[in-house]
Amino acid sequence: MVRVGVVGYGVIGQRLADGVALQKDMELIGVSDVGPTLAVQALKEKGMPYDFYLALPEGENELARYDVPVSGSLPDLVQKCDIILDATSAGVGEQNKKLYAEYGKRAIFQGGEKTSVADVFFHGYANYDAGLDRQFLKLTSCNTTGLIRAVDCLHRAMGIENVIITIVRRVADPGDYHRGLTNALEVEPVPNHQAEDLMLIMPDIKATGTLVHTPVTHGHVITVIAKPKRETTKQEIVDLFRAHPRIKVVRIEDGFLGNASLFRYARDLGNPRGDMYEIAVWDETVTVFEGQIIFVVNIPQEAVVIPETIDGIRASMSMQSDGDEAVCLTNRYLKLGG
Ligand SMILES: NC(=O)c1ccc[n+]([C@@H]2O[C@H](COP(=O)([O-])OP(=O)(O)OC[C@H]3O[C@@H](n4cnc5c(N)ncnc54)[C@H](O)[C@@H]3O)[C@@H](O)[C@H]2O)c1
């Protein structure tokens, strides 16, 4: 059993903890945060399914006020684990890295950290081998994780020369009051970081694209234009996506009109918090135009990075030397791909 700790119990950390708890070959030792955040209050209300470790001593009185049982400090948690999933606010992971290094532990950081924080910039499908037995991994961001999943699916089958991507980016997660109550679009310079990140992970593909922030919270939408190395058809593309355990093909005709339909559907399925690990591709958007493949993807930003982060544990801990075997196990335990 690989012993895993989650540091930073926010949007991503809560979901990582749930995902790790489902893996039959991993043990979730506990989670850590700085104080009685709403997520920590909910953890207590649920009867402490996960042990809680206090990251900063300053939070002690506040936690006592909310009666949250504390199992120890962050160094206590780190010492009990083989690997830490750091999902703290962007930039904090770099500080925490010193502690993980001090105890000779492995760690996986999330997209908000600088890429230089880790030995390897990681994606479970596209570069599993690069993560094998490496101490520090950094996972791709939510958009990049979903984008690479789709592009890698096609690249394996036919080879992709280049991609051009347009991202309509949700401006905040649900409940992010600190981002303000906005009603405006904001445009980023070209290329967006997701295109640059894709080239870091998949250096044989050229990529560029635009990004527009939009004031919605339920999912990003990416339009992808990909140039394949050989001729293909819409049917082949749809079949490849359908066969991928982490990609769900949906149809506008069936009522999946946009990002909010997918969120409602996930809630109706009874998925915790309305989470979806899968990216969704709309069938009716898959087109081959003048030799180029076009499709539109929904990225459920709060849950999409969970499977690939768990792949990262498998790689860093050398649990499986074969990437295909590793992603299959993660998928099986997360019940992905039927
Ligand atoms: N929210 C998303 O959609 C999303 C998607 C993919 C990746 N990410 C990345 O995941 C990481 C976490 O983002 P998030 O959205 O979960 O943020 P969040 O604000 O919801 O959670 C971060 C948590 O870390 C805690 N924290 C802060 N300092 C800490 C410390 N010193 N020790 C322990 N805990 C500490 C905070 O109290 C908070 O609970 C970031 O790198 C982000 O870029 C976020």
The ligand as a MOL file (V3000), in Angstrom:
LIG
                    3D

  0  0  0     0  0            999 V3000
M  V30 BEGIN CTAB
M  V30 COUNTS 44 48 0 0 0
M  V30 BEGIN ATOM
M  V30 1 N -9.8520 25.1120 -9.0540 0
M  V30 2 C -9.5640 24.5990 -10.2270 0
M  V30 3 O -10.4100 24.5600 -11.1160 0
M  V30 4 C -8.1960 24.0070 -10.4820 0
M  V30 5 C -8.0630 23.0590 -11.5270 0
M  V30 6 C -6.8170 22.4540 -11.7400 0
M  V30 7 C -5.7310 22.8240 -10.9700 0
M  V30 8 N -5.8720 23.7660 -9.9800 0 CHG=1
M  V30 9 C -4.6770 24.0650 -9.1730 0
M  V30 10 O -4.7940 23.3460 -7.9500 0
M  V30 11 C -4.1470 24.0790 -6.8910 0
M  V30 12 C -5.1630 24.3310 -5.7930 0
M  V30 13 O -6.2410 25.1080 -6.3220 0
M  V30 14 P -7.6880 25.1030 -5.6630 0
M  V30 15 O -8.6220 25.6600 -6.6810 0
M  V30 16 O -7.9740 23.7820 -5.0510 0 CHG=-1
M  V30 17 O -7.4780 26.2130 -4.5290 0
M  V30 18 P -8.3410 26.4050 -3.1940 0
M  V30 19 O -8.1450 27.8140 -2.7860 0
M  V30 20 O -9.7330 25.8800 -3.3600 0
M  V30 21 O -7.5980 25.4160 -2.1610 0
M  V30 22 C -6.3040 25.6570 -1.6830 0
M  V30 23 C -6.2790 25.2250 -0.2290 0
M  V30 24 O -4.9340 25.3040 0.2550 0
M  V30 25 C -4.9950 25.8010 1.5710 0
M  V30 26 N -3.6940 26.3400 1.9430 0
M  V30 27 C -3.1640 27.5580 1.7170 0
M  V30 28 N -1.9310 27.6530 2.2440 0
M  V30 29 C -1.6680 26.4540 2.8250 0
M  V30 30 C -0.5550 25.9260 3.5340 0
M  V30 31 N 0.5430 26.6630 3.7730 0
M  V30 32 N -0.6240 24.6470 3.9770 0
M  V30 33 C -1.7360 23.8800 3.7520 0
M  V30 34 N -2.8190 24.3440 3.0940 0
M  V30 35 C -2.7800 25.6040 2.6320 0
M  V30 36 C -6.1050 26.8360 1.5480 0
M  V30 37 O -6.6050 27.1010 2.8620 0
M  V30 38 C -7.1540 26.1430 0.6630 0
M  V30 39 O -8.0550 25.3440 1.4020 0
M  V30 40 C -3.5920 25.3440 -7.5420 0
M  V30 41 O -2.2530 25.0820 -7.9410 0
M  V30 42 C -4.4800 25.5150 -8.7750 0
M  V30 43 O -3.8570 26.2690 -9.7840 0
M  V30 44 C -7.0900 24.3310 -9.7040 0
M  V30 END ATOM
M  V30 BEGIN BOND
M  V30 1 1 1 2
M  V30 2 2 2 3
M  V30 3 1 2 4
M  V30 4 1 4 5
M  V30 5 2 4 44
M  V30 6 2 5 6
M  V30 7 1 6 7
M  V30 8 2 7 8
M  V30 9 1 8 9
M  V30 10 1 8 44
M  V30 11 1 9 10
M  V30 12 1 9 42
M  V30 13 1 10 11
M  V30 14 1 11 12
M  V30 15 1 11 40
M  V30 16 1 12 13
M  V30 17 1 13 14
M  V30 18 2 14 15
M  V30 19 1 14 16
M  V30 20 1 14 17
M  V30 21 1 17 18
M  V30 22 2 18 19
M  V30 23 1 18 20
M  V30 24 1 18 21
M  V30 25 1 21 22
M  V30 26 1 22 23
M  V30 27 1 23 24
M  V30 28 1 23 38
M  V30 29 1 24 25
M  V30 30 1 25 26
M  V30 31 1 25 36
M  V30 32 1 26 27
M  V30 33 1 26 35
M  V30 34 2 27 28
M  V30 35 1 28 29
M  V30 36 1 29 30
M  V30 37 2 29 35
M  V30 38 1 30 31
M  V30 39 2 30 32
M  V30 40 1 32 33
M  V30 41 2 33 34
M  V30 42 1 34 35
M  V30 43 1 36 37
M  V30 44 1 36 38
M  V30 45 1 38 39
M  V30 46 1 40 41
M  V30 47 1 40 42
M  V30 48 1 42 43
M  V30 END BOND
M  V30 END CTAB
M  END
